[in-house]
Amino acid sequence: MKQTRRDFLKNTGSTVLGAGALGLLGPQLSFGDNSKWKAAQPPTLVVVYLRGGADSLNTVIPIRDPLYQQLRPTIGIPPKDTKDEKGALPLASLFGLNPSMAPLYEYYKKGMFVPIINAGSPHQTRSHFDAQDFMEYAAPGVRSITEGWLNRYLSLTKKDSDSELRAVAMQPLLPRSLRGEYPVLAVPSSLGTGVALDAFDSLYMCKEDREMMMRAEREERKRARTDEEVAGYIRQSGQNTIQMLRKVEEITSRARQSRVRYPETRFGKQMKSLAQLITGNVGLEVASVDYRGWDHHARQGGSEGKMSNMLGDVSAGLGAFAEDLGPRMNRVLVLCMSEFGRTVRENGNNGSDHGHGGFMLALGGMVKGKKVYGKWTGLETAQLWRGRDMPVHTDFRSVFFETLYRVFGLKKELNQFFPDWRPGQDAESKPLNFLNSI
């Protein structure tokens, strides 16, 4: 059955908005001369957000803590030196890595991959939505901030010579970290088929659908514009976005044929496309990827199971990405994060519930490797946050601060970058020094 333009808009509205037009609801996307595609390749930051509150204790495992197995009798992961062949991969000190993360473990041994334990937000919320907002705006508890920390960085350092593809999100909707005044391209997952782009072309030439989006624009923003202004705004922004997406499609389709095998999963394909953009020398500086589904209240699993399978997918995709880029990884940092961790004690459904302190992962040539970063105070009840959760000993803003400082060389610009926060203002805000400068 033939699909009408109205049906297309209704069924793929999230893709329409993500394909630029969170730019429609904010700054107009205008990329200038699109014939200039080669750019000096800057350092690149790739942020992978594990949405849902990924469990820290089954990712970076305190295998030598005697309470761990007691608190997690069915989902706990034993050390590798037991009879269990799928035990945790040994890291520094008393920790081990989930056995499904073998591809990243190889980079740990090379000194290019490190975990950061007991990291997260000092805010007490256990709400996914609030915790994600606070982390992506880099402003825990502050609800007046409307620009993401990555977009603020892009705005702070913008130049007339910026690449048209300086920042991308490899997904239909921009994450909050990249929303703001600086225009960022969101790439729909169907890119490469041509179907989505052809449909978008029709969308932006259709008066009926433009009027529908105009109404949504007025309701969402309540901004005082005339219909003619909004229509022109949407039309021009949409046309610019389509032009950019077609160029991304052209770059990735003409990319060199890599011998590296990526997993045939959504995440694997996203990382492969990012590698193609980086090796295409288009000036990509900031990229983001969302990975959903980490809210494992039931049937989480231990060495095997739902969570380990997902960690295996992340590890395989990042491992292939690093192998594909080779020496270029000296100028690329991948930073993985989640909004909070999980309860220390497993629940009655062989899972874990919303917690507090979590973890972060860093992969790249500038990483100071072969160690586990962060403070460990044990699993005794007295050491836990509110007697049930891992504490936050490293404020996530310390990691963001060091990333912007070491990767992009920001210095005095960071003095007022994070609302109501300064590095070193308390014990949780002390720098980890997990990166070398590029």
One Martini backbone bead per residue (centre of mass of N, CA, C, O) as a GRO file, in nm:
protein
  438
    1MET     BB    1   0.097   0.036   0.023
    2LYS     BB    2   0.073   0.357  -0.014
    3GLN     BB    3   0.248   0.626   0.123
    4THR     BB    4   0.188   0.905   0.269
    5ARG     BB    5   0.308   1.189   0.393
    6ARG     BB    6   0.146   1.179   0.655
    7ASP     BB    7   0.228   0.892   0.730
    8PHE     BB    8   0.528   0.942   0.741
    9LEU     BB    9   0.526   1.157   0.962
   10LYS     BB   10   0.383   0.990   1.179
   11ASN     BB   11   0.591   0.732   1.171
   12THR     BB   12   0.873   0.942   1.153
   13GLY     BB   13   0.904   1.189   1.347
   14SER     BB   14   1.173   1.136   1.500
   15THR     BB   15   1.349   1.145   1.244
   16VAL     BB   16   1.286   1.423   1.149
   17LEU     BB   17   1.394   1.572   1.397
   18GLY     BB   18   1.681   1.440   1.395
   19ALA     BB   19   1.735   1.536   1.087
   20GLY     BB   20   1.760   1.853   1.208
   21ALA     BB   21   1.510   1.935   1.380
   22LEU     BB   22   1.629   2.042   1.619
   23GLY     BB   23   1.709   2.279   1.448
   24LEU     BB   24   1.416   2.378   1.408
   25LEU     BB   25   1.389   2.429   1.736
   26GLY     BB   26   1.632   2.623   1.674
   27PRO     BB   27   1.880   2.641   1.495
   28GLN     BB   28   1.983   2.708   1.188
   29LEU     BB   29   2.089   2.519   0.929
   30SER     BB   30   2.421   2.626   0.813
   31PHE     BB   31   2.700   2.523   0.584
   32GLY     BB   32   2.750   2.647   0.326
   33ASP     BB   33   3.007   2.517   0.147
   34ASN     BB   34   2.963   2.180   0.033
   35SER     BB   35   3.244   2.140  -0.136
   36LYS     BB   36   3.398   2.141   0.149
   37TRP     BB   37   3.534   1.835   0.288
   38LYS     BB   38   3.811   1.888   0.355
   39ALA     BB   39   3.984   1.851   0.672
   40ALA     BB   40   4.126   1.912   0.948
   41GLN     BB   41   4.201   1.676   1.187
   42PRO     BB   42   4.079   1.657   1.479
   43PRO     BB   43   4.004   1.582   1.759
   44THR     BB   44   3.803   1.303   1.898
   45LEU     BB   45   3.480   1.274   2.048
   46VAL     BB   46   3.316   0.983   2.189
   47VAL     BB   47   2.982   0.935   2.301
   48VAL     BB   48   2.859   0.673   2.513
   49TYR     BB   49   2.520   0.603   2.599
   50LEU     BB   50   2.392   0.414   2.873
   51ARG     BB   51   2.062   0.356   2.887
   52GLY     BB   52   1.925   0.275   3.232
   53GLY     BB   53   2.145   0.192   3.428
   54ALA     BB   54   2.429   0.059   3.454
   55ASP     BB   55   2.602  -0.201   3.592
   56SER     BB   56   2.898  -0.186   3.765
   57LEU     BB   57   2.944  -0.476   3.921
   58ASN     BB   58   2.920  -0.630   3.615
   59THR     BB   59   3.174  -0.479   3.484
   60VAL     BB   60   3.336  -0.381   3.742
   61ILE     BB   61   3.479  -0.630   3.943
   62PRO     BB   62   3.503  -0.717   4.294
   63ILE     BB   63   3.657  -1.016   4.321
   64ARG     BB   64   3.808  -0.964   4.625
   65ASP     BB   65   3.539  -0.920   4.755
   66PRO     BB   66   3.368  -1.108   4.992
   67LEU     BB   67   3.068  -0.971   4.945
   68TYR     BB   68   2.984  -1.002   4.652
   69GLN     BB   69   2.866  -1.298   4.641
   70GLN     BB   70   2.662  -1.257   4.873
   71LEU     BB   71   2.499  -1.018   4.726
   72ARG     BB   72   2.539  -1.212   4.442
   73PRO     BB   73   2.442  -1.531   4.399
   74THR     BB   74   2.328  -1.519   4.076
   75ILE     BB   75   2.495  -1.254   3.932
   76GLY     BB   76   2.764  -1.315   3.998
   77ILE     BB   77   3.121  -1.286   3.918
   78PRO     BB   78   3.383  -1.468   3.895
   79PRO     BB   79   3.685  -1.549   3.883
   80LYS     BB   80   3.913  -1.681   3.658
   81ASP     BB   81   4.060  -1.882   3.888
   82THR     BB   82   3.835  -2.064   3.855
   83LYS     BB   83   3.626  -2.307   3.718
   84ASP     BB   84   3.524  -2.068   3.570
   85GLU     BB   85   3.572  -1.983   3.235
   86LYS     BB   86   3.374  -1.707   3.277
   87GLY     BB   87   3.542  -1.518   3.421
   88ALA     BB   88   3.695  -1.256   3.523
   89LEU     BB   89   3.902  -1.017   3.400
   90PRO     BB   90   4.203  -0.914   3.498
   91LEU     BB   91   4.291  -0.648   3.689
   92ALA     BB   92   4.368  -0.425   3.888
   93SER     BB   93   4.386  -0.544   4.178
   94LEU     BB   94   4.042  -0.637   4.273
   95PHE     BB   95   3.971  -0.652   3.964
   96GLY     BB   96   3.726  -0.710   3.698
   97LEU     BB   97   3.611  -0.808   3.380
   98ASN     BB   98   3.382  -0.873   3.186
   99PRO     BB   99   3.401  -1.153   2.980
  100SER     BB  100   3.256  -1.008   2.725
  101MET     BB  101   3.516  -0.782   2.714
  102ALA     BB  102   3.768  -0.882   2.546
  103PRO     BB  103   3.831  -0.658   2.332
  104LEU     BB  104   3.894  -0.441   2.560
  105TYR     BB  105   4.108  -0.601   2.714
  106GLU     BB  106   4.327  -0.569   2.499
  107TYR     BB  107   4.343  -0.254   2.551
  108TYR     BB  108   4.426  -0.270   2.840
  109LYS     BB  109   4.701  -0.417   2.785
  110LYS     BB  110   4.791  -0.158   2.598
  111GLY     BB  111   4.689   0.117   2.751
  112MET     BB  112   4.377   0.216   2.609
  113PHE     BB  113   4.204   0.111   2.866
  114VAL     BB  114   3.962   0.242   3.113
  115PRO     BB  115   3.825   0.237   3.426
  116ILE     BB  116   3.563   0.407   3.627
  117ILE     BB  117   3.484   0.423   3.954
  118ASN     BB  118   3.249   0.573   4.133
  119ALA     BB  119   3.073   0.730   3.919
  120GLY     BB  120   2.888   1.053   3.909
  121SER     BB  121   2.618   1.190   4.066
  122PRO     BB  122   2.533   1.381   4.353
  123HIS     BB  123   2.256   1.332   4.301
  124GLN     BB  124   1.968   1.154   4.440
  125THR     BB  125   1.843   1.051   4.200
  126ARG     BB  126   1.634   0.768   4.039
  127SER     BB  127   1.579   0.909   3.774
  128HIS     BB  128   1.635   0.880   3.454
  129PHE     BB  129   1.559   1.162   3.344
  130ASP     BB  130   1.709   1.340   3.545
  131ALA     BB  131   1.992   1.207   3.531
  132GLN     BB  132   2.035   1.258   3.231
  133ASP     BB  133   2.005   1.560   3.231
  134PHE     BB  134   2.228   1.630   3.438
  135MET     BB  135   2.459   1.502   3.267
  136GLU     BB  136   2.411   1.643   2.983
  137TYR     BB  137   2.424   1.938   3.122
  138ALA     BB  138   2.619   1.949   3.365
  139ALA     BB  139   2.366   1.999   3.607
  140PRO     BB  140   2.294   1.915   3.898
  141GLY     BB  141   1.968   2.035   3.981
  142VAL     BB  142   1.963   2.216   3.717
  143ARG     BB  143   1.676   2.349   3.528
  144SER     BB  144   1.789   2.609   3.348
  145ILE     BB  145   1.937   2.426   3.162
  146THR     BB  146   1.938   2.389   2.779
  147GLU     BB  147   2.241   2.307   2.730
  148GLY     BB  148   2.466   2.103   2.638
  149TRP     BB  149   2.794   2.033   2.699
  150LEU     BB  150   2.875   1.995   2.397
  151ASN     BB  151   2.740   2.248   2.283
  152ARG     BB  152   2.893   2.450   2.456
  153TYR     BB  153   3.164   2.383   2.341
  154LEU     BB  154   3.104   2.451   2.044
  155SER     BB  155   3.024   2.750   2.096
  156LEU     BB  156   3.288   2.842   2.243
  157THR     BB  157   3.474   2.729   1.966
  158LYS     BB  158   3.379   2.876   1.734
  159LYS     BB  159   3.429   2.905   1.373
  160ASP     BB  160   3.437   2.990   1.044
  161SER     BB  161   3.611   2.709   0.983
  162ASP     BB  162   3.411   2.509   1.036
  163SER     BB  163   3.296   2.218   0.997
  164GLU     BB  164   3.008   2.071   0.876
  165LEU     BB  165   3.121   1.797   1.049
  166ARG     BB  166   3.184   1.846   1.362
  167ALA     BB  167   2.888   1.728   1.448
  168VAL     BB  168   2.740   1.409   1.555
  169ALA     BB  169   2.452   1.190   1.550
  170MET     BB  170   2.394   0.830   1.550
  171GLN     BB  171   2.078   0.940   1.530
  172PRO     BB  172   1.763   1.074   1.509
  173LEU     BB  173   1.815   1.198   1.797
  174LEU     BB  174   1.920   1.431   1.990
  175PRO     BB  175   2.097   1.462   2.246
  176ARG     BB  176   2.121   1.673   2.510
  177SER     BB  177   2.432   1.725   2.484
  178LEU     BB  178   2.369   1.850   2.166
  179ARG     BB  179   2.183   2.068   2.258
  180GLY     BB  180   2.146   2.390   2.088
  181GLU     BB  181   2.290   2.653   1.911
  182TYR     BB  182   2.456   2.444   1.784
  183PRO     BB  183   2.483   2.278   1.494
  184VAL     BB  184   2.356   1.937   1.464
  185LEU     BB  185   2.382   1.622   1.328
  186ALA     BB  186   2.132   1.379   1.262
  187VAL     BB  187   2.144   1.024   1.197
  188PRO     BB  188   1.972   0.804   1.047
  189SER     BB  189   1.953   0.456   1.035
  190SER     BB  190   1.855   0.459   0.715
  191LEU     BB  191   2.108   0.536   0.614
  192GLY     BB  192   2.178   0.415   0.268
  193THR     BB  193   1.892   0.369   0.117
  194GLY     BB  194   1.737   0.662   0.043
  195VAL     BB  195   1.446   0.668   0.153
  196ALA     BB  196   1.454   0.888   0.371
  197LEU     BB  197   1.554   1.123   0.192
  198ASP     BB  198   1.324   1.122  -0.014
  199ALA     BB  199   1.105   1.173   0.196
  200PHE     BB  200   1.216   1.443   0.301
  201ASP     BB  201   1.197   1.598   0.044
  202SER     BB  202   0.888   1.585   0.035
  203LEU     BB  203   0.828   1.711   0.304
  204TYR     BB  204   0.963   2.004   0.239
  205MET     BB  205   0.738   2.035  -0.017
  206CYS     BB  206   0.493   2.010   0.187
  207LYS     BB  207   0.244   2.205   0.299
  208GLU     BB  208   0.087   2.029   0.501
  209ASP     BB  209   0.339   1.942   0.675
  210ARG     BB  210   0.447   2.218   0.745
  211GLU     BB  211   0.198   2.302   0.910
  212MET     BB  212   0.231   2.083   1.125
  213MET     BB  213   0.515   2.178   1.220
  214MET     BB  214   0.432   2.463   1.293
  215ARG     BB  215   0.247   2.387   1.527
  216ALA     BB  216   0.464   2.238   1.691
  217GLU     BB  217   0.650   2.482   1.719
  218ARG     BB  218   0.455   2.668   1.875
  219GLU     BB  219   0.403   2.476   2.115
  220GLU     BB  220   0.703   2.425   2.203
  221ARG     BB  221   0.815   2.745   2.202
  222LYS     BB  222   0.642   3.010   2.192
  223ARG     BB  223   0.714   3.184   1.945
  224ALA     BB  224   0.730   3.506   1.780
  225ARG     BB  225   0.603   3.407   1.478
  226THR     BB  226   0.533   3.385   1.169
  227ASP     BB  227   0.432   3.170   0.939
  228GLU     BB  228   0.639   3.252   0.725
  229GLU     BB  229   0.889   3.225   0.900
  230VAL     BB  230   0.856   2.930   0.983
  231ALA     BB  231   0.843   2.807   0.702
  232GLY     BB  232   1.123   2.904   0.612
  233TYR     BB  233   1.282   2.779   0.839
  234ILE     BB  234   1.207   2.484   0.787
  235ARG     BB  235   1.282   2.459   0.489
  236GLN     BB  236   1.582   2.539   0.505
  237SER     BB  237   1.670   2.341   0.721
  238GLY     BB  238   1.580   2.084   0.573
  239GLN     BB  239   1.752   2.119   0.317
  240ASN     BB  240   2.026   2.125   0.459
  241THR     BB  241   2.003   1.847   0.589
  242ILE     BB  242   1.976   1.677   0.335
  243GLN     BB  243   2.246   1.760   0.218
  244MET     BB  244   2.415   1.642   0.450
  245LEU     BB  245   2.314   1.347   0.440
  246ARG     BB  246   2.410   1.292   0.153
  247LYS     BB  247   2.708   1.337   0.218
  248VAL     BB  248   2.738   1.115   0.424
  249GLU     BB  249   2.656   0.890   0.232
  250GLU     BB  250   2.889   0.937   0.035
  251ILE     BB  251   3.124   0.892   0.228
  252THR     BB  252   3.051   0.602   0.329
  253SER     BB  253   3.026   0.467   0.040
  254ARG     BB  254   3.346   0.564  -0.031
  255ALA     BB  255   3.485   0.415   0.163
  256ARG     BB  256   3.704   0.230   0.268
  257GLN     BB  257   3.788  -0.103   0.280
  258SER     BB  258   3.757  -0.283   0.554
  259ARG     BB  259   3.889  -0.567   0.738
  260VAL     BB  260   3.710  -0.509   0.960
  261ARG     BB  261   3.491  -0.667   1.192
  262TYR     BB  262   3.175  -0.593   1.255
  263PRO     BB  263   2.902  -0.598   1.410
  264GLU     BB  264   2.558  -0.691   1.316
  265THR     BB  265   2.470  -0.415   1.456
  266ARG     BB  266   2.373  -0.114   1.537
  267PHE     BB  267   2.635  -0.037   1.683
  268GLY     BB  268   2.837  -0.140   1.474
  269LYS     BB  269   2.736   0.050   1.244
  270GLN     BB  270   2.789   0.316   1.387
  271MET     BB  271   3.098   0.278   1.426
  272LYS     BB  272   3.165   0.247   1.128
  273SER     BB  273   3.066   0.526   1.037
  274LEU     BB  274   3.256   0.689   1.216
  275ALA     BB  275   3.519   0.584   1.096
  276GLN     BB  276   3.460   0.697   0.811
  277LEU     BB  277   3.455   0.996   0.891
  278ILE     BB  278   3.738   1.012   1.009
  279THR     BB  279   3.895   0.895   0.753
  280GLY     BB  280   3.760   1.133   0.568
  281ASN     BB  281   3.841   1.418   0.670
  282VAL     BB  282   3.579   1.619   0.794
  283GLY     BB  283   3.617   1.732   1.100
  284LEU     BB  284   3.554   1.547   1.331
  285GLU     BB  285   3.491   1.612   1.693
  286VAL     BB  286   3.184   1.523   1.762
  287ALA     BB  287   3.024   1.227   1.904
  288SER     BB  288   2.720   1.019   1.919
  289VAL     BB  289   2.585   0.734   2.118
  290ASP     BB  290   2.312   0.530   2.172
  291TYR     BB  291   2.238   0.281   2.442
  292ARG     BB  292   1.980   0.080   2.513
  293GLY     BB  293   1.859  -0.132   2.795
  294TRP     BB  294   1.989  -0.111   3.125
  295ASP     BB  295   1.714  -0.194   3.292
  296HIS     BB  296   1.785  -0.460   3.516
  297HIS     BB  297   1.541  -0.596   3.715
  298ALA     BB  298   1.553  -0.865   3.533
  299ARG     BB  299   1.742  -1.108   3.415
  300GLN     BB  300   2.053  -1.017   3.397
  301GLY     BB  301   2.284  -1.184   3.488
  302GLY     BB  302   2.616  -1.279   3.445
  303SER     BB  303   2.836  -1.415   3.248
  304GLU     BB  304   2.549  -1.463   3.147
  305GLY     BB  305   2.327  -1.276   2.946
  306LYS     BB  306   2.190  -0.980   2.892
  307MET     BB  307   2.420  -0.789   2.985
  308SER     BB  308   2.663  -0.940   2.863
  309ASN     BB  309   2.567  -0.915   2.571
  310MET     BB  310   2.578  -0.605   2.562
  311LEU     BB  311   2.876  -0.576   2.640
  312GLY     BB  312   2.974  -0.738   2.395
  313ASP     BB  313   2.876  -0.536   2.182
  314VAL     BB  314   3.033  -0.291   2.276
  315SER     BB  315   3.315  -0.421   2.268
  316ALA     BB  316   3.316  -0.504   1.969
  317GLY     BB  317   3.265  -0.222   1.849
  318LEU     BB  318   3.510  -0.077   1.983
  319GLY     BB  319   3.731  -0.269   1.892
  320ALA     BB  320   3.687  -0.227   1.587
  321PHE     BB  321   3.726   0.078   1.585
  322ALA     BB  322   4.020   0.078   1.689
  323GLU     BB  323   4.136  -0.105   1.469
  324ASP     BB  324   4.053   0.068   1.224
  325LEU     BB  325   4.214   0.334   1.312
  326GLY     BB  326   4.456   0.290   1.476
  327PRO     BB  327   4.667   0.557   1.499
  328ARG     BB  328   4.416   0.753   1.531
  329MET     BB  329   4.364   0.688   1.841
  330ASN     BB  330   4.557   0.922   1.944
  331ARG     BB  331   4.289   1.131   1.854
  332VAL     BB  332   4.089   0.940   2.023
  333LEU     BB  333   3.790   0.950   2.235
  334VAL     BB  334   3.616   0.717   2.435
  335LEU     BB  335   3.306   0.779   2.622
  336CYS     BB  336   3.149   0.604   2.878
  337MET     BB  337   2.801   0.614   3.005
  338SER     BB  338   2.576   0.655   3.293
  339GLU     BB  339   2.341   0.780   3.511
  340PHE     BB  340   2.362   0.508   3.689
  341GLY     BB  341   2.354   0.264   3.903
  342ARG     BB  342   2.320  -0.013   4.121
  343THR     BB  343   2.244  -0.221   4.336
  344VAL     BB  344   2.427  -0.431   4.526
  345ARG     BB  345   2.185  -0.594   4.578
  346GLU     BB  346   2.006  -0.829   4.471
  347ASN     BB  347   1.707  -0.918   4.367
  348GLY     BB  348   1.418  -1.134   4.333
  349ASN     BB  349   1.476  -1.120   3.988
  350ASN     BB  350   1.774  -1.133   3.901
  351GLY     BB  351   1.854  -0.831   3.970
  352SER     BB  352   1.852  -0.465   3.958
  353ASP     BB  353   1.839  -0.147   4.096
  354HIS     BB  354   1.832   0.165   4.151
  355GLY     BB  355   2.102   0.381   4.206
  356HIS     BB  356   2.416   0.552   4.201
  357GLY     BB  357   2.692   0.464   4.161
  358GLY     BB  358   2.914   0.419   3.888
  359PHE     BB  359   3.049   0.432   3.552
  360MET     BB  360   3.341   0.454   3.338
  361LEU     BB  361   3.480   0.467   2.998
  362ALA     BB  362   3.813   0.456   2.836
  363LEU     BB  363   3.920   0.512   2.487
  364GLY     BB  364   4.267   0.555   2.391
  365GLY     BB  365   4.587   0.694   2.328
  366MET     BB  366   4.566   0.906   2.595
  367VAL     BB  367   4.559   0.688   2.792
  368LYS     BB  368   4.627   0.592   3.126
  369GLY     BB  369   4.708   0.276   3.173
  370LYS     BB  370   4.676  -0.019   3.362
  371LYS     BB  371   4.411   0.079   3.530
  372VAL     BB  372   4.204   0.180   3.804
  373TYR     BB  373   3.977   0.432   3.850
  374GLY     BB  374   3.924   0.537   4.161
  375LYS     BB  375   3.739   0.493   4.455
  376TRP     BB  376   3.766   0.236   4.714
  377THR     BB  377   3.539   0.120   5.006
  378GLY     BB  378   3.351  -0.106   4.961
  379LEU     BB  379   3.057  -0.330   5.080
  380GLU     BB  380   2.988  -0.216   5.330
  381THR     BB  381   2.723  -0.063   5.461
  382ALA     BB  382   2.880   0.193   5.573
  383GLN     BB  383   2.997   0.255   5.261
  384LEU     BB  384   2.724   0.308   5.161
  385TRP     BB  385   2.468   0.454   5.001
  386ARG     BB  386   2.221   0.428   5.214
  387GLY     BB  387   2.308   0.109   5.250
  388ARG     BB  388   2.285   0.016   4.901
  389ASP     BB  389   2.497   0.195   4.742
  390MET     BB  390   2.711   0.325   4.549
  391PRO     BB  391   2.923   0.565   4.557
  392VAL     BB  392   3.039   0.900   4.493
  393HIS     BB  393   3.390   0.979   4.419
  394THR     BB  394   3.327   1.078   4.110
  395ASP     BB  395   3.262   1.339   3.940
  396PHE     BB  396   3.170   1.367   3.615
  397ARG     BB  397   3.293   1.659   3.575
  398SER     BB  398   3.588   1.572   3.600
  399VAL     BB  399   3.590   1.414   3.334
  400PHE     BB  400   3.498   1.639   3.148
  401PHE     BB  401   3.719   1.841   3.213
  402GLU     BB  402   3.961   1.663   3.127
  403THR     BB  403   3.869   1.621   2.840
  404LEU     BB  404   3.868   1.921   2.745
  405TYR     BB  405   4.163   1.975   2.827
  406ARG     BB  406   4.321   1.730   2.685
  407VAL     BB  407   4.186   1.712   2.397
  408PHE     BB  408   4.119   2.050   2.338
  409GLY     BB  409   4.274   2.268   2.532
  410LEU     BB  410   4.115   2.378   2.757
  411LYS     BB  411   4.111   2.644   3.005
  412LYS     BB  412   3.981   2.931   3.077
  413GLU     BB  413   3.700   2.839   2.956
  414LEU     BB  414   3.636   2.649   3.224
  415ASN     BB  415   3.566   2.841   3.466
  416GLN     BB  416   3.234   2.870   3.355
  417PHE     BB  417   3.111   2.598   3.240
  418PHE     BB  418   3.011   2.487   3.521
  419PRO     BB  419   2.752   2.499   3.714
  420ASP     BB  420   2.840   2.527   4.039
  421TRP     BB  421   3.148   2.437   3.943
  422ARG     BB  422   3.473   2.308   4.054
  423PRO     BB  423   3.772   2.193   4.046
  424GLY     BB  424   3.849   2.077   4.371
  425GLN     BB  425   3.610   2.160   4.581
  426ASP     BB  426   3.618   1.846   4.636
  427ALA     BB  427   3.671   1.514   4.658
  428GLU     BB  428   3.492   1.448   4.392
  429SER     BB  429   3.664   1.689   4.213
  430LYS     BB  430   3.910   1.547   4.165
  431PRO     BB  431   4.150   1.468   3.965
  432LEU     BB  432   4.260   1.174   3.786
  433ASN     BB  433   4.465   1.156   3.551
  434PHE     BB  434   4.378   0.966   3.271
  435LEU     BB  435   4.521   1.181   3.078
  436ASN     BB  436   4.672   1.283   2.798
  437SER     BB  437   4.787   1.506   2.596
  438ILE     BB  438   4.771   1.580   2.247
   0.00000   0.00000   0.00000
